[in-house]
Amino acid sequence: MTETTPDIPYEQARDELVSVVQKLEAGGTSLDESLALWERGEQLAAICQTWLDGAKARLAATQPADSDEM
């Protein structure tokens, strides 16, 4: 992994984030547990965003530069 590549794959982060959201929506957790879940969800969302930003940059790098010359 590089300095900018997250430690876990996108799919794993996404699946864990879905699980966190489901637990929060279901309720029944203590305030401390809810806060811990929220914090983990924020971390996972940032990991997913990092992967998506990287994919977007890779796609942009494969596209020819826009040119006004025609």
C-alpha positions in Angstrom: 0.0 0.0 0.0 1.1 3.5 -0.7 0.9 6.5 1.7 -2.4 7.6 0.0 -3.9 4.1 -0.4 -6.2 3.0 2.4 -5.3 -0.2 4.3 -8.6 -1.9 3.4 -10.2 -2.4 0.0 -13.1 -0.2 -1.1 -15.6 -3.1 -1.0 -14.7 -4.1 2.6 -15.0 -0.4 3.8 -18.3 0.0 2.0 -19.7 -3.2 3.4 -18.6 -2.3 6.9 -20.1 1.1 6.5 -23.4 -0.4 5.5 -23.3 -2.5 8.7 -22.5 0.5 10.9 -25.4 2.4 9.4 -27.8 -0.5 9.9 -26.7 -0.8 13.6 -27.2 2.9 14.1 -30.6 2.9 12.4 -31.8 -0.1 14.5 -31.0 1.7 17.7 -30.8 -0.1 21.0 -27.1 0.8 21.6 -25.8 2.9 24.4 -24.6 6.5 23.8 -21.0 5.4 24.0 -21.6 2.5 21.5 -23.5 4.9 19.2 -20.6 7.4 19.3 -18.1 4.7 18.6 -20.1 3.4 15.6 -20.5 7.0 14.3 -16.8 7.6 14.5 -16.1 4.3 12.7 -18.6 5.2 10.1 -16.8 8.6 9.5 -13.5 6.7 9.1 -15.1 4.3 6.7 -16.7 7.0 4.6 -13.4 8.8 4.4 -11.7 5.5 3.2 -14.4 5.0 0.5 -14.0 8.7 -0.6 -10.2 8.2 -0.9 -10.7 5.1 -3.1 -13.3 6.9 -5.2 -11.1 10.0 -5.6 -8.2 7.8 -6.7 -10.3 6.0 -9.3 -11.6 9.4 -10.6 -8.0 10.6 -10.9 -7.0 7.5 -12.7 -9.9 7.9 -15.2 -9.1 11.5 -15.7 -5.5 10.7 -16.5 -6.6 8.4 -19.3 -8.8 11.0 -21.0 -7.2 13.2 -23.7 -6.8 16.8 -22.7 -9.6 19.1 -23.8 -8.4 21.3 -26.7 -10.0 24.5 -28.0 -8.1 24.0 -31.3 -10.4 22.6 -34.0 
